[in-house]
């Protein structure tokens, strides 16, 4: 594991925060799917990630790992990935560029007149395990009092 150190000077004290990065994640991982819309690729690189789908880039940001848990902090969304849906609803298209999470939230809040914080939750936490050529991401979701286990098994490219 690679450890990244960040030193912060606050109120006259020096604090060192330690973020762990599991180097075994480095590289490209894809979710095999027969249906193109379900094809997803994760690219991990020393604490940074980018997620792409069959239509191109979707999101990117940073990640940390600790004891079999990966925390993804999405900082940017690619505008072009929303255009097919926006076209269906006859809404204006977005530019083919990276938008910050704050920008994309503001755009969709204005378009739909509702708060989009839930849809654009920038922090995602998964349990993970790495096999020879597989990466398993697991997430527990509670819905109406029931807990569901979501699991994705990705393959190394």
C-alpha positions in Angstrom: 0.0 0.0 0.0 1.2 3.5 -0.8 0.6 6.1 1.9 0.1 9.7 1.0 0.8 12.3 3.6 -0.8 15.8 3.8 0.4 18.3 6.3 -1.9 21.1 7.4 -1.1 24.1 9.5 -4.2 25.1 11.5 -4.4 27.4 14.5 -0.6 27.2 15.0 -0.5 23.3 15.1 0.7 21.0 12.4 -1.4 17.9 11.7 -0.4 15.1 9.4 -3.3 13.3 7.7 -2.5 9.9 6.3 -4.5 8.6 3.3 -3.9 5.0 2.2 -3.9 4.0 -1.4 -4.0 0.3 -2.4 -1.7 0.1 -5.4 -3.2 -3.2 -6.5 -6.2 -1.1 -7.7 -4.0 0.8 -10.2 -5.1 0.1 -13.8 -8.2 -0.4 -15.8 -11.1 -2.5 -14.6 -14.3 -3.2 -16.6 -17.7 -4.6 -15.9 -18.4 -7.1 -18.7 -21.9 -6.7 -20.1 -23.7 -7.7 -23.2 -25.8 -4.5 -23.2 -23.7 -1.5 -24.2 -25.4 0.9 -21.7 -24.3 -1.3 -18.9 -20.6 -1.4 -19.9 -18.6 0.5 -17.3 -14.8 0.9 -17.0 -13.0 2.1 -13.8 -9.5 3.5 -14.2 -7.6 3.8 -10.9 -4.3 5.6 -10.7 -2.6 6.3 -7.3 -5.5 7.9 -5.6 -7.3 9.2 -8.7 -10.1 7.5 -10.6 -12.1 8.0 -13.8 -15.3 6.1 -14.7 -16.3 5.7 -18.3 -19.3 4.1 -20.0 -20.0 2.9 -23.5 -20.6 6.5 -24.5 -17.4 7.9 -23.0 -16.3 9.5 -19.8 -18.8 9.9 -16.9 -17.1 11.0 -13.7 -13.7 11.4 -12.0 -12.2 12.2 -8.7 -10.1 10.9 -5.9 -10.1 7.8 -3.7 -8.7 6.4 -0.5 -8.7 2.8 0.8 -8.6 1.4 4.3 -9.2 -2.2 5.6 -11.0 -3.4 2.5 -13.1 -0.3 2.0 -12.7 2.2 -0.8 -14.1 5.7 -0.6 -14.7 7.5 -3.9 -14.9 11.3 -3.9 -16.4 12.4 -7.2 -15.1 15.9 -8.1 -16.2 16.1 -11.8 -18.9 14.9 -14.1 -18.7 14.8 -17.9 -21.5 16.9 -19.4 -21.9 14.9 -22.6 -23.0 11.8 -20.8 -26.4 13.4 -20.0 -27.3 14.6 -23.5 -29.2 11.6 -24.7 -31.5 11.9 -21.7 -31.8 15.7 -22.0 -32.7 15.3 -25.7 -35.5 12.9 -24.9 -36.9 15.5 -22.4 -36.3 18.3 -25.0 -34.0 20.1 -22.6 -30.8 21.9 -23.7 -27.7 19.8 -24.1 -24.6 20.2 -22.0 -21.2 21.0 -23.4 -18.8 18.0 -24.0 -16.6 19.0 -21.1 -15.9 18.2 -17.4 -18.1 20.1 -14.9 -17.4 20.3 -11.2 -19.8 18.5 -8.9 -21.1 22.0 -7.8 -21.7 23.1 -11.4 -23.6 20.0 -12.4 -25.8 20.1 -9.3 -26.6 23.8 -10.0 -27.5 23.0 -13.7 -29.8 20.1 -12.8 -31.4 22.0 -9.9 -32.2 24.8 -12.3 -33.5 22.5 -15.0 -35.7 20.4 -12.6 -36.4 23.0 -9.9 -35.5 20.5 -7.2 -32.4 19.9 -5.0 -30.1 17.4 -6.7 -27.9 16.6 -3.7 -29.2 13.1 -3.5 -28.6 12.3 -7.2 -25.2 13.9 -7.2 -23.8 12.4 -4.0 -20.1 12.9 -4.4 -19.0 10.4 -1.7 -19.5 6.7 -2.3 -18.1 4.0 0.0 -17.8 0.3 -1.1 -16.2 -2.8 0.4 -13.8 -4.2 -2.1 -11.6 -7.3 -2.6 -9.1 -8.0 -5.3 -8.5 -11.4 -6.9 -6.0 -12.4 -9.5 -7.9 -10.5 -12.3 -11.0 -9.4 -10.6 -12.1 -6.5 -8.4 -15.3 -7.0 -6.4 -17.2 -3.9 -5.2 -19.9 -4.4 -2.7 -22.4 -1.8 -1.3 -25.3 -2.3 1.1 -28.4 -0.2 0.4 -31.3 0.3 2.8 -34.7 0.9 1.1 -38.0 0.8 2.9 -36.5 -0.9 6.0 -34.9 -3.7 3.9 -31.2 -4.0 3.2 -30.0 -5.0 -0.2 -26.5 -6.1 -1.2 -25.3 -4.6 -4.5 -22.2 -6.3 -6.0 -20.2 -5.6 -9.1 -17.4 -8.0 -10.2 -15.0 -6.2 -12.6 -12.2 -7.7 -14.6 -8.8 -6.3 -15.2 -8.0 -5.1 -18.7 
